[in-house]
């Protein structure tokens, strides 16, 4: 059988596709860019456009599982217009997939959808697991709630649903870590605010393997895509600086400064979510990178 991937060319998608192919799992993928479509036996591209609700239904052929990652990046200034795009890109894409399955014969039994730990409220003291009922009333919280609610629609048509609430993804190929590294490399690194806010992180190797583990074991439910040992913002910043052998001498950057620069998007730097990995570990998943320093050394050295 094959796996259909949305968001296959993104940071996480590329890692998942490479891992699945390494395990001899055939991949079909959806793209909004026709120039990115290739057609090989093990890697087939198909066009879709969630905004116009168009999809090449041939993407469903031979597929038993969907890995759903697609959505507009949150790492872009949050204007009122772009906020709508962040939400709509996730909901419209999900609804388009559900409608395609309703209207066509298929063999799909499982969907594994990306989600985000932004659904959990900002807290320096709480330790969140997947069954925690509290929801953040921030914009990110609203995005993830709308996203997960749309994904729940798959269960209504008899498809098993798994969601992975992803934390800060550590990768040498892009993402948040590389943005943190830049100022530190040039001696301009500093913690944000008090530096006490929790950062729940995961090495991209472990995240890709978590998707594979859920696929192979046909798991359903909600799991947190985070490593077992979250750290504070100041610890993350100091560890990066130590590994790069760079000094940290600047004072912490106040929240109002970053709010002036980034607008509403500043909450990405200041919200605190300490999130538990125990639910997936209880299913038998084993992390390669449990602690921050070895994970960063693997990426930065």
C-alpha positions as CSV (number, residue, x, y, z in Angstrom):
1,X,0.0,0.0,0.0
2,X,0.9,3.7,-0.2
3,X,0.9,6.7,2.1
4,X,-0.5,10.0,0.9
5,X,1.3,13.0,2.3
6,X,0.2,16.6,2.4
7,X,3.0,19.1,3.1
8,X,5.5,16.6,1.8
9,X,8.0,19.3,0.7
10,X,8.1,21.1,4.0
11,X,10.7,20.7,6.7
12,X,8.9,17.9,8.6
13,X,7.4,16.4,5.4
14,X,10.8,15.9,3.8
15,X,12.1,14.1,6.8
16,X,9.0,11.8,7.0
17,X,9.0,11.0,3.3
18,X,12.7,10.1,3.4
19,X,12.2,7.8,6.4
20,X,9.1,6.1,5.0
21,X,10.9,5.5,1.7
22,X,13.9,4.1,3.6
23,X,11.3,1.6,5.0
24,X,10.1,0.7,1.5
25,X,6.8,2.5,2.0
26,X,5.5,4.0,-1.3
27,X,4.6,7.7,-1.2
28,X,2.0,9.7,-3.0
29,X,1.9,13.5,-2.2
30,X,-0.3,16.5,-2.8
31,X,1.1,19.8,-3.9
32,X,-0.3,23.2,-4.9
33,X,2.7,23.7,-7.2
34,X,2.4,21.8,-10.5
35,X,6.1,22.2,-11.2
36,X,6.8,20.0,-8.1
37,X,4.9,17.0,-9.4
38,X,7.0,14.0,-10.2
39,X,5.8,10.5,-11.2
40,X,7.9,7.6,-10.2
41,X,6.7,4.2,-9.0
42,X,7.6,5.0,-5.3
43,X,7.0,8.8,-5.3
44,X,4.0,10.2,-7.1
45,X,2.8,13.8,-7.0
46,X,-0.7,15.0,-7.5
47,X,-2.2,18.5,-7.7
48,X,-4.6,20.0,-5.2
49,X,-5.7,23.5,-4.3
50,X,-7.6,23.8,-1.0
51,X,-8.6,27.4,-1.7
52,X,-10.5,26.4,-4.8
53,X,-11.4,22.9,-3.4
54,X,-9.7,21.2,-6.4
55,X,-8.0,17.8,-6.0
56,X,-6.8,15.1,-8.3
57,X,-8.6,12.1,-7.0
58,X,-6.0,9.7,-8.4
59,X,-4.0,10.6,-5.3
60,X,-6.2,8.1,-3.5
61,X,-5.2,5.1,-5.6
62,X,-3.6,2.3,-3.6
63,X,-3.4,4.5,-0.4
64,X,-4.2,3.2,3.0
65,X,-3.0,6.0,5.2
66,X,-2.9,9.9,5.0
67,X,-0.1,11.8,6.7
68,X,-1.6,15.4,6.9
69,X,0.9,18.2,7.5
70,X,-0.2,21.0,5.1
71,X,-0.9,24.4,6.4
72,X,0.4,28.0,6.0
73,X,3.5,28.8,8.0
74,X,3.0,30.6,11.3
75,X,6.5,32.1,11.0
76,X,5.3,35.1,9.0
77,X,3.9,38.4,10.4
78,X,0.3,37.9,11.6
79,X,-1.7,40.5,9.9
80,X,-5.5,40.1,10.1
81,X,-5.5,38.8,6.6
82,X,-2.7,36.3,7.2
83,X,-4.3,35.1,10.4
84,X,-7.3,34.0,8.3
85,X,-5.0,32.2,5.9
86,X,-3.3,30.3,8.7
87,X,-6.6,29.0,9.9
88,X,-8.2,28.5,6.5
89,X,-5.2,26.6,5.0
90,X,-5.6,24.0,7.6
91,X,-9.4,23.7,7.7
92,X,-10.0,23.9,4.0
93,X,-7.3,21.3,3.2
94,X,-8.7,18.9,5.7
95,X,-12.3,19.4,4.5
96,X,-11.2,18.9,0.9
97,X,-9.7,15.5,1.8
98,X,-12.8,14.5,3.7
99,X,-15.0,15.5,0.8
100,X,-12.8,13.6,-1.7
101,X,-13.1,10.4,0.5
102,X,-16.8,10.8,0.8
103,X,-17.3,11.0,-3.0
104,X,-14.9,8.3,-4.1
105,X,-14.1,4.7,-3.4
106,X,-10.9,4.3,-1.4
107,X,-9.0,2.0,0.9
108,X,-7.9,4.5,3.4
109,X,-8.3,3.4,7.0
110,X,-6.0,5.9,8.9
111,X,-5.0,9.5,9.1
112,X,-2.1,10.8,11.1
113,X,-2.4,14.6,11.3
114,X,0.0,17.2,12.5
115,X,-1.2,19.5,15.3
116,X,0.6,21.8,17.7
117,X,1.2,22.2,21.5
118,X,0.0,25.8,21.0
119,X,-3.4,24.4,22.0
120,X,-2.2,24.2,25.7
121,X,-2.5,27.4,27.8
122,X,0.5,29.5,28.7
123,X,1.8,28.3,32.1
124,X,5.0,28.1,34.1
125,X,3.7,25.5,36.4
126,X,1.4,23.1,34.6
127,X,2.6,19.9,32.9
128,X,0.3,19.1,30.0
129,X,-0.5,15.7,28.6
130,X,-2.9,14.8,25.7
131,X,-5.9,14.4,27.9
132,X,-5.7,17.8,29.5
133,X,-8.9,19.6,28.9
134,X,-7.6,23.1,29.2
135,X,-7.3,25.1,25.9
136,X,-5.4,28.2,25.2
137,X,-7.5,31.3,24.3
138,X,-4.6,32.7,22.3
139,X,-4.6,32.9,18.5
140,X,-2.5,29.8,18.3
141,X,-4.9,28.0,20.6
142,X,-7.8,29.0,18.3
143,X,-5.9,27.8,15.2
144,X,-5.1,24.4,16.7
145,X,-8.7,23.9,18.0
146,X,-10.1,24.7,14.6
147,X,-7.5,22.4,12.9
148,X,-8.2,19.5,15.3
149,X,-11.9,19.9,15.0
150,X,-11.8,19.7,11.2
151,X,-9.6,16.5,11.5
152,X,-12.2,14.9,13.7
153,X,-14.4,14.8,10.6
154,X,-12.4,11.8,9.4
155,X,-13.7,9.7,12.3
156,X,-17.2,10.4,11.1
157,X,-16.6,8.6,7.9
158,X,-15.0,5.6,9.6
159,X,-11.3,6.5,9.4
160,X,-9.0,6.1,12.4
161,X,-7.6,9.4,13.6
162,X,-4.2,10.1,15.2
163,X,-3.0,13.6,16.0
164,X,0.5,14.7,16.9
165,X,0.8,17.9,18.8
166,X,4.2,19.1,17.7
167,X,6.6,21.3,19.8
168,X,9.7,23.2,18.7
169,X,11.3,21.1,16.0
170,X,15.1,20.9,16.1
171,X,16.7,20.5,12.7
172,X,19.8,21.5,10.8
173,X,17.7,22.1,7.7
174,X,15.6,25.0,8.9
175,X,12.9,25.8,11.4
176,X,13.0,27.6,14.8
177,X,16.4,26.4,15.9
178,X,18.2,27.9,13.0
179,X,16.6,31.3,13.7
180,X,17.8,31.0,17.4
181,X,21.3,30.1,16.3
182,X,21.8,33.1,14.0
183,X,22.1,35.9,16.6
184,X,24.1,33.6,19.0
185,X,26.7,32.9,16.3
186,X,27.3,36.7,15.9
187,X,27.4,37.4,19.7
188,X,23.9,38.8,19.8
189,X,22.1,36.0,21.6
190,X,19.9,36.5,24.6
191,X,17.0,34.9,26.4
192,X,13.5,36.3,25.9
193,X,11.6,37.9,28.8
194,X,12.3,36.2,32.1
195,X,13.8,33.2,30.2
196,X,11.8,31.0,32.6
197,X,9.1,30.0,30.0
198,X,9.1,26.3,29.1
199,X,10.2,25.2,25.7
200,X,9.0,21.7,24.7
201,X,11.2,20.5,21.9
202,X,11.8,17.5,19.7
203,X,14.7,16.4,17.4
204,X,13.3,16.0,13.9
205,X,14.7,12.5,13.7
206,X,12.4,11.5,16.6
207,X,9.4,13.3,15.2
208,X,9.6,11.5,11.9
209,X,10.0,8.2,13.7
210,X,6.9,9.0,15.8
211,X,4.8,9.4,12.6
212,X,6.3,6.0,11.4
213,X,5.6,4.4,14.8
214,X,2.0,5.5,14.8
215,X,1.6,4.3,11.2
216,X,3.1,0.9,11.8
217,X,1.2,0.3,15.0
218,X,-2.1,1.7,13.7
219,X,-2.5,4.0,16.8
220,X,-5.3,6.4,17.2
221,X,-5.8,9.3,19.6
222,X,-3.7,12.4,20.5
223,X,0.1,12.3,21.2
224,X,2.5,15.1,22.0
225,X,5.4,15.4,19.5
226,X,7.9,16.5,22.2
227,X,11.0,15.0,23.8
228,X,10.8,13.7,27.4
229,X,12.8,16.7,28.9
230,X,11.5,20.2,28.2
231,X,13.8,23.1,29.1
232,X,13.5,26.8,30.0
233,X,14.2,29.4,27.3
234,X,17.3,30.5,29.1
235,X,18.6,26.9,29.3
236,X,17.9,26.4,25.6
237,X,19.7,29.7,24.8
238,X,22.7,28.9,27.0
239,X,23.1,25.4,25.7
240,X,23.2,26.6,22.1
241,X,25.8,29.2,23.1
242,X,27.9,26.6,24.9
243,X,27.9,24.2,22.0
244,X,28.8,27.0,19.5
245,X,31.4,28.3,22.0
246,X,29.8,31.8,21.9
247,X,29.4,34.2,24.8
248,X,26.1,35.4,26.2
249,X,26.5,38.8,27.7
250,X,23.4,40.7,26.5
251,X,20.5,41.3,28.9
252,X,17.3,39.3,28.4
253,X,15.1,40.8,25.6
254,X,11.9,42.4,27.1
255,X,8.5,41.3,25.8
256,X,7.5,44.8,24.7
257,X,10.5,45.0,22.4
258,X,9.6,41.8,20.5
259,X,5.9,42.8,20.5
260,X,6.9,46.0,18.8
261,X,9.0,44.1,16.2
262,X,6.8,41.1,15.6
263,X,3.3,42.2,16.6
264,X,1.0,39.3,17.8
265,X,3.5,36.8,16.6
266,X,5.7,37.6,19.6
267,X,3.8,35.0,21.6
268,X,5.8,32.3,19.8
269,X,8.8,33.4,21.9
270,X,7.2,34.1,25.2
271,X,4.4,31.5,25.8
272,X,5.3,28.7,28.1
273,X,4.1,25.1,27.5
274,X,5.7,22.2,29.5
275,X,4.3,19.2,27.7
276,X,4.5,15.4,28.5
277,X,5.8,12.8,26.1
278,X,4.6,10.0,28.3
279,X,1.5,9.0,26.3
280,X,3.5,7.9,23.2
281,X,6.2,6.3,25.4
282,X,3.6,4.2,27.1
283,X,2.7,2.8,23.7
284,X,6.3,1.6,23.3
285,X,7.9,4.5,21.4
286,X,11.6,5.1,22.2
287,X,13.3,8.4,21.7
288,X,16.8,8.6,20.4
289,X,17.3,12.1,21.8
290,X,15.9,12.4,25.3
291,X,17.9,15.4,26.4
292,X,18.7,18.7,24.9
293,X,22.5,18.8,24.7
294,X,23.0,15.6,22.7
295,X,20.2,16.7,20.4
296,X,21.8,20.1,19.8
297,X,25.2,18.6,19.4
298,X,23.9,16.2,16.7
299,X,22.5,19.2,14.8
300,X,25.0,21.9,15.4
301,X,28.4,20.1,15.4
